[in-house]
Amino acid sequence: MKKILHFVLLVSLTMIISNCSRDEANNNISPSKVTNTVSSGSWHVTYFGDKDKEEASHLNEYKFTFMDSNIITAIREGRVVKGTWQTDADKASVKLNIKFDDPAHLDELSEEWQVLERTDTRIKLLRVSDANRQN
């Protein structure tokens, strides 16, 4: 059975990737663990908003797949949008970078995201541009 996971995004504050299980947060975040997590199944956006305000409910109609070759696909009603993804780290944090080839449809996701929390089924991220404003 194909594992379906939920992809949750919070625009200005956080982006969360999760499924129905309730794993405890893992403070041991590394690029390899983030890579393993995102490439472990198909993902769906269940929330994308700024603070408590839903801003992009249309994203929950996409199925996202992070492939080992650093290609990401977003499929909605048979339409496939491709892009790239990668993880990296600096002294302060681990990052997940997402860039879609067709930014008109998924420009909200084409960002650099700071990984705040990671388990095997959940990743919580903060848009780097928003993190820089908070500092």
BARO-769479 format. One record per residue: residue number from 1; residue in one letter; chain; y, x, z of N, C-alpha, C, O in turn. Coordinates in steps of 0.02 Angstrom, whole numbers, plus 50000, padded with zeros to 5 digits. Each point is the difference from the previous one (the first is absolute). Layout:
{nr->NUM, rest->a, kette->A, nv->Y, nu->X, nw->Z, cav->Y, cau->X, caw->Z, cv->Y, cu->X, cw->Z, ov->Y, ou->X, ow->Z}
...
//
This chain:
{nr->1, rest->m, kette->A, nv->49942, nu->50042, nw->50000, cav->50058, cau->49958, caw->50000, cv->50062, cu->50045, cw->50000, ov->50004, ou->50048, ow->50038}
{nr->2, rest->k, kette->A, nv->50044, nu->49935, nw->49920, cav->50061, cau->50040, caw->49994, cv->50044, cu->49988, cw->50061, ov->50012, ou->49943, ow->50020}
{nr->3, rest->k, kette->A, nv->50012, nu->50111, nw->50008, cav->50043, cau->49995, caw->50059, cv->50071, cu->49981, cw->49978, ov->50030, ou->50035, ow->49960}
{nr->4, rest->i, kette->A, nv->49996, nu->49910, nw->50065, cav->50068, cau->49978, caw->49986, cv->50041, cu->50011, cw->50062, ov->49982, ou->49977, ow->50054}
{nr->5, rest->l, kette->A, nv->50072, nu->50058, nw->49939, cav->50044, cau->50015, caw->50055, cv->50068, cu->49969, cw->49987, ov->50016, ou->49984, ow->49943}
{nr->6, rest->h, kette->A, nv->50023, nu->50008, nw->50107, cav->50066, cau->49971, caw->49994, cv->50052, cu->50055, cw->50001, ov->49996, ou->50047, ow->50039}
{nr->7, rest->f, kette->A, nv->50053, nu->49948, nw->49918, cav->50053, cau->50048, caw->49993, cv->50064, cu->49966, cw->50022, ov->50023, ou->49954, ow->49966}
{nr->8, rest->v, kette->A, nv->50005, nu->50065, nw->50090, cav->50058, cau->49967, caw->50028, cv->50059, cu->50048, cw->49998, ov->49993, ou->50058, ow->50018}
{nr->9, rest->l, kette->A, nv->50064, nu->49917, nw->49961, cav->50059, cau->50042, caw->49995, cv->50059, cu->49970, cw->50037, ov->50010, ou->49939, ow->49997}
{nr->10, rest->l, kette->A, nv->50027, nu->50102, nw->50036, cav->50063, cau->49979, caw->50029, cv->50052, cu->50045, cw->49970, ov->50001, ou->50060, ow->50014}
{nr->11, rest->v, kette->A, nv->50043, nu->49914, nw->49944, cav->50045, cau->50039, caw->49959, cv->50041, cu->50050, cw->50040, ov->49989, ou->50060, ow->49993}
{nr->12, rest->s, kette->A, nv->50056, nu->49918, nw->50048, cav->50045, cau->50046, caw->50033, cv->49971, cu->50032, cw->50062, ov->50020, ou->50055, ow->50019}
{nr->13, rest->l, kette->A, nv->49933, nu->49913, nw->50012, cav->49973, cau->50028, caw->50061, cv->49932, cu->50031, cw->49991, ov->49990, ou->50059, ow->50015}
{nr->14, rest->t, kette->A, nv->49962, nu->49903, nw->49961, cav->49933, cau->50027, caw->49997, cv->49961, cu->49973, cw->49941, ov->50016, ou->49947, ow->49972}
{nr->15, rest->m, kette->A, nv->49933, nu->50090, nw->50010, cav->49950, cau->49976, caw->49953, cv->49934, cu->50008, cw->50036, ov->49986, ou->50053, ow->50027}
{nr->16, rest->i, kette->A, nv->49973, nu->49896, nw->49974, cav->49936, cau->50002, caw->50035, cv->49945, cu->49986, cw->49951, ov->50006, ou->49954, ow->49958}
{nr->17, rest->i, kette->A, nv->49941, nu->50084, nw->50046, cav->49940, cau->49986, caw->49961, cv->49946, cu->49983, cw->50051, ov->49988, ou->50038, ow->50046}
{nr->18, rest->s, kette->A, nv->49980, nu->49904, nw->49946, cav->49950, cau->49981, caw->50049, cv->49948, cu->49953, cw->49970, ov->50010, ou->49973, ow->49946}
{nr->19, rest->n, kette->A, nv->49935, nu->50018, nw->50090, cav->49952, cau->49948, caw->49983, cv->49990, cu->49958, cw->50062, ov->50038, ou->50005, ow->50048}
{nr->20, rest->c, kette->A, nv->49912, nu->49953, nw->49951, cav->49991, cau->49952, caw->50055, cv->49976, cu->50031, cw->50065, ov->50009, ou->49970, ow->50053}
{nr->21, rest->s, kette->A, nv->49960, nu->50088, nw->49946, cav->49976, cau->50030, caw->50062, cv->50059, cu->50027, cw->50040, ov->50054, ou->50013, ow->49973}
{nr->22, rest->r, kette->A, nv->49935, nu->49995, nw->50091, cav->50054, cau->50021, caw->50044, cv->49984, cu->50069, cw->50030, ov->49986, ou->50006, ow->50060}
{nr->23, rest->d, kette->A, nv->50018, nu->50044, nw->49898, cav->49990, cau->50068, caw->50025, cv->50060, cu->50022, cw->50041, ov->50056, ou->49978, ow->49987}
{nr->24, rest->e, kette->A, nv->49932, nu->50065, nw->50061, cav->50055, cau->50026, caw->50038, cv->50036, cu->50053, cw->49959, ov->49970, ou->50035, ow->49960}
{nr->25, rest->a, kette->A, nv->50096, nu->49971, nw->50051, cav->50040, cau->50048, caw->49962, cv->49976, cu->50070, cw->50014, ov->49982, ou->50017, ow->50056}
{nr->26, rest->n, kette->A, nv->50019, nu->50023, nw->49893, cav->49980, cau->50070, caw->50005, cv->50062, cu->50043, cw->49991, ov->50029, ou->50000, ow->49946}
{nr->27, rest->n, kette->A, nv->49990, nu->50035, nw->50105, cav->50059, cau->50042, caw->49996, cv->49987, cu->50065, cw->49963, ov->50046, ou->50037, ow->49986}
{nr->28, rest->n, kette->A, nv->49892, nu->49977, nw->49998, cav->49981, cau->50060, caw->49963, cv->50006, cu->49985, cw->49926, ov->49951, ou->49982, ow->49968}
{nr->29, rest->i, kette->A, nv->50109, nu->50027, nw->50005, cav->50015, cau->49984, caw->49930, cv->50000, cu->50065, cw->49960, ov->50032, ou->50049, ow->50020}
{nr->30, rest->s, kette->A, nv->49933, nu->49951, nw->49924, cav->50001, cau->50057, caw->49955, cv->49999, cu->49974, cw->49928, ov->49978, ou->49944, ow->49988}
{nr->31, rest->p, kette->A, nv->50046, nu->50097, nw->49964, cav->49997, cau->49978, caw->49930, cv->49929, cu->49981, cw->49978, ov->49991, ou->49951, ow->49963}
{nr->32, rest->s, kette->A, nv->49959, nu->50087, nw->50058, cav->49931, cau->49985, caw->49979, cv->49975, cu->49934, cw->50029, ov->49965, ou->49963, ow->49965}
{nr->33, rest->k, kette->A, nv->50053, nu->50022, nw->50097, cav->49979, cau->49936, caw->50030, cv->50035, cu->49941, cw->49967, ov->49970, ou->49948, ow->49989}
{nr->34, rest->v, kette->A, nv->50093, nu->50060, nw->49995, cav->50037, cau->49948, caw->49965, cv->49970, cu->49989, cw->49931, ov->49991, ou->49943, ow->49978}
{nr->35, rest->t, kette->A, nv->49995, nu->50112, nw->49987, cav->49968, cau->49995, caw->49934, cv->49934, cu->49963, cw->50003, ov->49987, ou->49956, ow->49960}
{nr->36, rest->n, kette->A, nv->49971, nu->50062, nw->50089, cav->49936, cau->49966, caw->50008, cv->50008, cu->49926, cw->50014, ov->49962, ou->49959, ow->49974}
{nr->37, rest->t, kette->A, nv->50087, nu->50024, nw->50066, cav->50011, cau->49930, caw->50018, cv->50023, cu->49959, cw->49940, ov->49970, ou->49948, ow->49985}
{nr->38, rest->v, kette->A, nv->50082, nu->50074, nw->49981, cav->50026, cau->49959, caw->49945, cv->49952, cu->49996, cw->49941, ov->50001, ou->49951, ow->49963}
{nr->39, rest->s, kette->A, nv->49957, nu->50100, nw->50028, cav->49953, cau->49999, caw->49943, cv->49934, cu->49967, cw->50017, ov->49952, ou->50005, ow->49962}
{nr->40, rest->s, kette->A, nv->50044, nu->49960, nw->50095, cav->49937, cau->49970, caw->50023, cv->49989, cu->49929, cw->49977, ov->49948, ou->49971, ow->50016}
{nr->41, rest->g, kette->A, nv->50098, nu->49999, nw->49947, cav->49990, cau->49931, caw->49978, cv->50059, cu->49973, cw->49963, ov->50047, ou->50036, ow->49983}
{nr->42, rest->s, kette->A, nv->49951, nu->49899, nw->50003, cav->50055, cau->49966, caw->49968, cv->50044, cu->49968, cw->50053, ov->49975, ou->49979, ow->50052}
{nr->43, rest->w, kette->A, nv->50089, nu->50019, nw->49936, cav->50049, cau->49979, caw->50050, cv->50043, cu->49943, cw->49974, ov->50011, ou->49994, ow->49940}
{nr->44, rest->h, kette->A, nv->50013, nu->49965, nw->50106, cav->50045, cau->49945, caw->49984, cv->50059, cu->50001, cw->50047, ov->49993, ou->50016, ow->50059}
{nr->45, rest->v, kette->A, nv->50066, nu->49969, nw->49915, cav->50060, cau->49994, caw->50042, cv->49996, cu->49934, cw->50036, ov->49993, ou->49947, ow->49969}
{nr->46, rest->t, kette->A, nv->50012, nu->50055, nw->50097, cav->50002, cau->49938, caw->50038, cv->50068, cu->49988, cw->50030, ov->50016, ou->49944, ow->50021}
{nr->47, rest->y, kette->A, nv->50025, nu->50107, nw->49982, cav->50069, cau->49993, caw->50024, cv->50042, cu->50057, cw->49973, ov->49978, ou->50058, ow->50002}
{nr->48, rest->f, kette->A, nv->50079, nu->49927, nw->49972, cav->50047, cau->50050, caw->49977, cv->50069, cu->49974, cw->50019, ov->50024, ou->49951, ow->49972}
{nr->49, rest->g, kette->A, nv->50007, nu->50081, nw->50076, cav->50064, cau->49974, caw->50023, cv->50041, cu->50051, cw->50038, ov->49977, ou->50055, ow->50014}
{nr->50, rest->d, kette->A, nv->50082, nu->49925, nw->50000, cav->50047, cau->50039, caw->50038, cv->50005, cu->49969, cw->50069, ov->50023, ou->49943, ow->50008}
{nr->51, rest->k, kette->A, nv->49954, nu->50094, nw->50042, cav->49995, cau->49974, caw->50068, cv->49953, cu->49940, cw->50000, ov->49941, ou->50008, ow->49985}
{nr->52, rest->d, kette->A, nv->50084, nu->49932, nw->50029, cav->49957, cau->49941, caw->50002, cv->50012, cu->49954, cw->49941, ov->49979, ou->49942, ow->50001}
{nr->53, rest->k, kette->A, nv->50055, nu->50081, nw->49947, cav->50017, cau->49959, caw->49943, cv->49957, cu->50017, cw->49940, ov->50001, ou->50057, ow->49976}
{nr->54, rest->e, kette->A, nv->49960, nu->49895, nw->49999, cav->49959, cau->50010, caw->49940, cv->50046, cu->50010, cw->49940, ov->50047, ou->49961, ow->49990}
{nr->55, rest->e, kette->A, nv->49940, nu->50091, nw->49971, cav->50044, cau->50015, caw->49944, cv->49965, cu->50003, cw->49933, ov->50033, ou->49993, ow->49948}
{nr->56, rest->a, kette->A, nv->49904, nu->50017, nw->50051, cav->49966, cau->50008, caw->49935, cv->49930, cu->49970, cw->50002, ov->49950, ou->50036, ow->49993}
{nr->57, rest->s, kette->A, nv->50047, nu->49899, nw->50018, cav->49934, cau->49968, caw->50005, cv->49960, cu->50004, cw->49936, ov->49939, ou->49992, ow->50001}
{nr->58, rest->h, kette->A, nv->50094, nu->50020, nw->49942, cav->49964, cau->50007, caw->49937, cv->49951, cu->50058, cw->49999, ov->49953, ou->50001, ow->49961}
{nr->59, rest->l, kette->A, nv->50057, nu->50048, nw->50083, cav->49956, cau->50058, caw->50002, cv->49931, cu->49982, cw->50026, ov->49952, ou->50036, ow->49985}
{nr->60, rest->n, kette->A, nv->50041, nu->49910, nw->50053, cav->49934, cau->49982, caw->50027, cv->49953, cu->49975, cw->49945, ov->49941, ou->49989, ow->50014}
{nr->61, rest->e, kette->A, nv->50084, nu->50001, nw->49926, cav->49959, cau->49979, caw->49944, cv->49966, cu->50059, cw->49964, ov->49958, ou->49989, ow->49957}
{nr->62, rest->y, kette->A, nv->50060, nu->50072, nw->50061, cav->49972, cau->50060, caw->49969, cv->49941, cu->50026, cw->50039, ov->49997, ou->49993, ow->50061}
{nr->63, rest->k, kette->A, nv->49955, nu->50036, nw->49904, cav->49946, cau->50038, caw->50031, cv->50014, cu->50074, cw->49984, ov->50003, ou->50018, ow->49941}
{nr->64, rest->f, kette->A, nv->50004, nu->50023, nw->50110, cav->50016, cau->50071, caw->49992, cv->49938, cu->50042, cw->50011, ov->49962, ou->49989, ow->50048}
{nr->65, rest->t, kette->A, nv->50027, nu->50060, nw->49909, cav->49945, cau->50046, caw->50008, cv->50027, cu->50071, cw->49993, ov->50030, ou->50018, ow->49950}
{nr->66, rest->f, kette->A, nv->49958, nu->50022, nw->50102, cav->50019, cau->50071, caw->50001, cv->49939, cu->50040, cw->49980, ov->49951, ou->50004, ow->50038}
{nr->67, rest->m, kette->A, nv->50050, nu->50026, nw->49903, cav->49942, cau->50036, caw->49975, cv->50003, cu->50074, cw->50020, ov->50054, ou->50027, ow->50013}
{nr->68, rest->d, kette->A, nv->49887, nu->50005, nw->49988, cav->49996, cau->50070, caw->50019, cv->50042, cu->50045, cw->49956, ov->50021, ou->50054, ow->50022}
{nr->69, rest->s, kette->A, nv->49991, nu->49926, nw->49916, cav->50038, cau->50041, caw->49953, cv->50075, cu->49993, cw->50010, ov->50039, ou->50020, ow->49956}
{nr->70, rest->n, kette->A, nv->49982, nu->49952, nw->50100, cav->50071, cau->49987, caw->50016, cv->50033, cu->49951, cw->49953, ov->50061, ou->50001, ow->49991}
{nr->71, rest->i, kette->A, nv->49898, nu->49955, nw->49980, cav->50025, cau->49945, caw->49960, cv->49996, cu->49937, cw->50043, ov->49950, ou->49990, ow->50034}
{nr->72, rest->i, kette->A, nv->50102, nu->49970, nw->49964, cav->49999, cau->49936, caw->50035, cv->50005, cu->49945, cw->49947, ov->50038, ou->50007, ow->49951}
{nr->73, rest->t, kette->A, nv->49925, nu->49940, nw->50059, cav->50006, cau->49943, caw->49956, cv->50018, cu->49939, cw->50041, ov->49978, ou->49992, ow->50057}
{nr->74, rest->a, kette->A, nv->50063, nu->49966, nw->49914, cav->50018, cau->49936, caw->50030, cv->49982, cu->49947, cw->49948, ov->50026, ou->50000, ow->49944}
{nr->75, rest->i, kette->A, nv->49930, nu->49954, nw->50075, cav->49977, cau->49949, caw->49953, cv->50022, cu->49931, cw->50025, ov->49990, ou->49983, ow->50058}
{nr->76, rest->r, kette->A, nv->50039, nu->49979, nw->49897, cav->50023, cau->49932, caw->50015, cv->49988, cu->49957, cw->49938, ov->50027, ou->50014, ow->49946}
{nr->77, rest->e, kette->A, nv->49932, nu->49935, nw->50062, cav->49985, cau->49953, caw->49945, cv->49979, cu->50038, cw->49937, ov->50022, ou->49983, ow->49945}
{nr->78, rest->g, kette->A, nv->49936, nu->50067, nw->50063, cav->49975, cau->50038, caw->49943, cv->50046, cu->50055, cw->49974, ov->49979, ou->50041, ow->49959}
{nr->79, rest->r, kette->A, nv->50083, nu->49960, nw->50063, cav->50048, cau->50052, caw->49978, cv->49993, cu->50060, cw->50046, ov->50002, ou->49994, ow->50061}
{nr->80, rest->v, kette->A, nv->49989, nu->50065, nw->49909, cav->49991, cau->50062, caw->50037, cv->50063, cu->50043, cw->49994, ov->50024, ou->50014, ow->49945}
{nr->81, rest->v, kette->A, nv->50003, nu->50006, nw->50113, cav->50056, cau->50046, caw->50002, cv->49973, cu->50064, cw->50032, ov->49972, ou->49998, ow->50054}
{nr->82, rest->k, kette->A, nv->50038, nu->50058, nw->49912, cav->49975, cau->50064, caw->50026, cv->50057, cu->50041, cw->50028, ov->50058, ou->49993, ow->49981}
{nr->83, rest->g, kette->A, nv->49923, nu->50052, nw->50063, cav->50047, cau->50046, caw->50029, cv->49963, cu->50058, cw->50031, ov->49941, ou->50011, ow->49987}
{nr->84, rest->t, kette->A, nv->50095, nu->50027, nw->50053, cav->49970, cau->50058, caw->50033, cv->50013, cu->49996, cw->50074, ov->50047, ou->49966, ow->50022}
{nr->85, rest->w, kette->A, nv->49913, nu->50069, nw->50016, cav->50009, cau->50005, caw->50073, cv->49976, cu->50068, cw->50022, ov->49959, ou->50032, ow->49967}
{nr->86, rest->q, kette->A, nv->50067, nu->49990, nw->50089, cav->49977, cau->50062, caw->50031, cv->50022, cu->50002, cw->50072, ov->50047, ou->49966, ow->50020}
{nr->87, rest->t, kette->A, nv->49917, nu->50074, nw->50018, cav->50020, cau->50012, caw->50070, cv->50023, cu->50072, cw->50005, ov->49976, ou->50044, ow->49965}
{nr->88, rest->d, kette->A, nv->50070, nu->49968, nw->50080, cav->50021, cau->50068, caw->50016, cv->50028, cu->50000, cw->50071, ov->50002, ou->49948, ow->50033}
{nr->89, rest->a, kette->A, nv->50019, nu->50108, nw->49989, cav->50026, cau->50006, caw->50068, cv->50055, cu->50051, cw->50002, ov->50001, ou->50048, ow->49962}
{nr->90, rest->d, kette->A, nv->50045, nu->49942, nw->50084, cav->50049, cau->50051, caw->50017, cv->49993, cu->50012, cw->50075, ov->49953, ou->49976, ow->50031}
{nr->91, rest->k, kette->A, nv->50093, nu->50061, nw->49998, cav->49994, cau->50016, caw->50071, cv->50004, cu->49938, cw->50044, ov->49973, ou->49999, ow->50055}
{nr->92, rest->a, kette->A, nv->50061, nu->49949, nw->49921, cav->50013, cau->49941, caw->50041, cv->49947, cu->49946, cw->49993, ov->49985, ou->49965, ow->50048}
{nr->93, rest->s, kette->A, nv->49986, nu->50026, nw->49892, cav->49955, cau->49943, caw->49990, cv->49958, cu->50006, cw->49937, ov->50010, ou->50044, ow->49958}
{nr->94, rest->v, kette->A, nv->49942, nu->49910, nw->50037, cav->49959, cau->49992, caw->49940, cv->50033, cu->49945, cw->49958, ov->50024, ou->49951, ow->50026}
{nr->95, rest->k, kette->A, nv->49976, nu->50059, nw->49908, cav->50032, cau->49953, caw->49954, cv->49949, cu->49972, cw->49951, ov->49952, ou->50033, ow->49982}
{nr->96, rest->l, kette->A, nv->50060, nu->49905, nw->49996, cav->49963, cau->49969, caw->49946, cv->50052, cu->49983, cw->49947, ov->50045, ou->49960, ow->50011}
{nr->97, rest->n, kette->A, nv->49948, nu->50071, nw->49931, cav->50046, cau->49990, caw->49945, cv->49968, cu->49954, cw->49948, ov->49944, ou->50011, ow->49979}
{nr->98, rest->i, kette->A, nv->50092, nu->49936, nw->50002, cav->49975, cau->49952, caw->49951, cv->50053, cu->49993, cw->49945, ov->50059, ou->49993, ow->50014}
{nr->99, rest->k, kette->A, nv->49917, nu->50010, nw->49923, cav->50046, cau->49991, caw->49943, cv->49963, cu->49962, cw->49946, ov->49948, ou->50022, ow->49976}
{nr->100, rest->f, kette->A, nv->50079, nu->49920, nw->50006, cav->49971, cau->49959, caw->49946, cv->50035, cu->50014, cw->49935, ov->50060, ou->50014, ow->49998}
{nr->101, rest->d, kette->A, nv->49901, nu->49983, nw->49947, cav->50027, cau->50012, caw->49933, cv->50047, cu->49944, cw->49978, ov->50044, ou->50013, ow->49959}
{nr->102, rest->d, kette->A, nv->49947, nu->49927, nw->50067, cav->50041, cau->49943, caw->49981, cv->50040, cu->49978, cw->50062, ov->49982, ou->49951, ow->50033}
{nr->103, rest->p, kette->A, nv->50073, nu->50084, nw->49981, cav->50037, cau->49986, caw->50062, cv->50031, cu->49930, cw->50002, ov->50017, ou->49977, ow->50055}
{nr->104, rest->a, kette->A, nv->49990, nu->49990, nw->49889, cav->50030, cau->49933, caw->50002, cv->49957, cu->49952, cw->50041, ov->50027, ou->49955, ow->50032}
{nr->105, rest->h, kette->A, nv->49907, nu->50055, nw->49969, cav->49957, cau->49956, caw->50037, cv->49987, cu->50023, cw->50071, ov->49992, ou->49959, ow->50046}
{nr->106, rest->l, kette->A, nv->50005, nu->50106, nw->49964, cav->49980, cau->50026, caw->50065, cv->50047, cu->50054, cw->50027, ov->49979, ou->50046, ow->50036}
{nr->107, rest->d, kette->A, nv->50084, nu->49948, nw->49947, cav->50047, cau->50051, caw->50022, cv->50008, cu->50003, cw->50076, ov->50020, ou->50052, ow->50027}
{nr->108, rest->e, kette->A, nv->49966, nu->49892, nw->50008, cav->50004, cau->50001, caw->50073, cv->49950, cu->50048, cw->50031, ov->50011, ou->50026, ow->50055}
{nr->109, rest->l, kette->A, nv->49935, nu->49987, nw->49910, cav->49947, cau->50043, caw->50027, cv->50007, cu->50072, cw->49977, ov->49971, ou->50045, ow->50030}
{nr->110, rest->s, kette->A, nv->50066, nu->49967, nw->49917, cav->50008, cau->50067, caw->49973, cv->50047, cu->50040, cw->50044, ov->50060, ou->50005, ow->49988}
{nr->111, rest->e, kette->A, nv->49911, nu->50021, nw->50064, cav->50039, cau->50033, caw->50053, cv->49958, cu->50056, cw->50032, ov->49940, ou->50007, ow->49987}
{nr->112, rest->e, kette->A, nv->50094, nu->50032, nw->50054, cav->49966, cau->50047, caw->50044, cv->49997, cu->49966, cw->50068, ov->50052, ou->49979, ow->50027}
{nr->113, rest->w, kette->A, nv->49888, nu->50017, nw->50002, cav->49989, cau->49965, caw->50063, cv->49975, cu->50050, cw->50052, ov->49955, ou->50040, ow->49986}
{nr->114, rest->q, kette->A, nv->50074, nu->49958, nw->50074, cav->49978, cau->50041, caw->50056, cv->49944, cu->49963, cw->50036, ov->50007, ou->49941, ow->50017}
{nr->115, rest->v, kette->A, nv->49937, nu->50093, nw->49995, cav->49943, cau->49969, caw->50034, cv->50013, cu->50002, cw->50075, ov->50007, ou->50054, ow->50029}
{nr->116, rest->l, kette->A, nv->49997, nu->49887, nw->50002, cav->50013, cau->49995, caw->50071, cv->49936, cu->49993, cw->50041, ov->49996, ou->50024, ow->50057}
{nr->117, rest->e, kette->A, nv->49954, nu->49943, nw->49914, cav->49939, cau->49985, caw->50036, cv->49943, cu->49994, cw->49949, ov->50011, ou->49976, ow->49944}
{nr->118, rest->r, kette->A, nv->49928, nu->50046, nw->50075, cav->49943, cau->49996, caw->49954, cv->49935, cu->49987, cw->50037, ov->49986, ou->50033, ow->50050}
{nr->119, rest->t, kette->A, nv->49976, nu->49920, nw->49926, cav->49930, cau->49992, caw->50019, cv->49962, cu->49996, cw->49934, ov->50029, ou->50007, ow->49946}
{nr->120, rest->d, kette->A, nv->49906, nu->49982, nw->50058, cav->49961, cau->49995, caw->49938, cv->50017, cu->49937, cw->49960, ov->49984, ou->49996, ow->49941}
{nr->121, rest->t, kette->A, nv->50048, nu->49956, nw->50090, cav->50014, cau->49936, caw->49967, cv->50074, cu->49980, cw->50002, ov->50016, ou->49945, ow->49979}
{nr->122, rest->r, kette->A, nv->50027, nu->50097, nw->50047, cav->50070, cau->49982, caw->50007, cv->50043, cu->50062, cw->49996, ov->49985, ou->50052, ow->50030}
{nr->123, rest->i, kette->A, nv->50069, nu->49942, nw->49932, cav->50050, cau->50053, caw->49998, cv->50068, cu->49967, cw->50007, ov->50015, ou->49952, ow->49965}
{nr->124, rest->k, kette->A, nv->50025, nu->50074, nw->50080, cav->50067, cau->49973, caw->50010, cv->50048, cu->50054, cw->49976, ov->49997, ou->50058, ow->50021}
{nr->125, rest->l, kette->A, nv->50049, nu->49921, nw->49935, cav->50045, cau->50048, caw->49970, cv->50073, cu->49978, cw->50006, ov->50015, ou->49941, ow->50010}
{nr->126, rest->l, kette->A, nv->50028, nu->50107, nw->49985, cav->50072, cau->49989, caw->50001, cv->50029, cu->50030, cw->49937, ov->49986, ou->50058, ow->49983}
{nr->127, rest->r, kette->A, nv->50054, nu->49904, nw->49981, cav->50032, cau->50026, caw->49940, cv->50042, cu->50061, cw->50020, ov->50040, ou->49996, ow->50046}
{nr->128, rest->v, kette->A, nv->49950, nu->50060, nw->49921, cav->50033, cau->50062, caw->50019, cv->50076, cu->49993, cw->49999, ov->50034, ou->50026, ow->50044}
{nr->129, rest->s, kette->A, nv->49993, nu->49939, nw->49907, cav->50072, cau->49990, caw->49997, cv->50026, cu->49962, cw->50062, ov->50055, ou->50013, ow->50023}
{nr->130, rest->d, kette->A, nv->49905, nu->49941, nw->50003, cav->50018, cau->49964, caw->50060, cv->49992, cu->50044, cw->50062, ov->50041, ou->49996, ow->50047}
{nr->131, rest->a, kette->A, nv->49908, nu->50046, nw->49953, cav->49990, cau->50046, caw->50056, cv->50058, cu->50048, cw->50006, ov->50022, ou->50016, ow->50055}
{nr->132, rest->n, kette->A, nv->50003, nu->50007, nw->49888, cav->50057, cau->50047, caw->50000, cv->50063, cu->49967, cw->50027, ov->50041, ou->50033, ow->50032}
{nr->133, rest->r, kette->A, nv->49968, nu->49902, nw->49955, cav->50059, cau->49964, caw->50025, cv->49996, cu->49991, cw->50076, ov->50051, ou->49997, ow->50033}
{nr->134, rest->q, kette->A, nv->49887, nu->49999, nw->49994, cav->49992, cau->49990, caw->50072, cv->50013, cu->50064, cw->50038, ov->50018, ou->49998, ow->50059}
{nr->135, rest->n, kette->A, nv->49974, nu->50059, nw->49909, cav->50009, cau->50066, caw->50034, cv->50071, cu->50019, cw->50006, ov->50015, ou->50053, ow->50027}
//
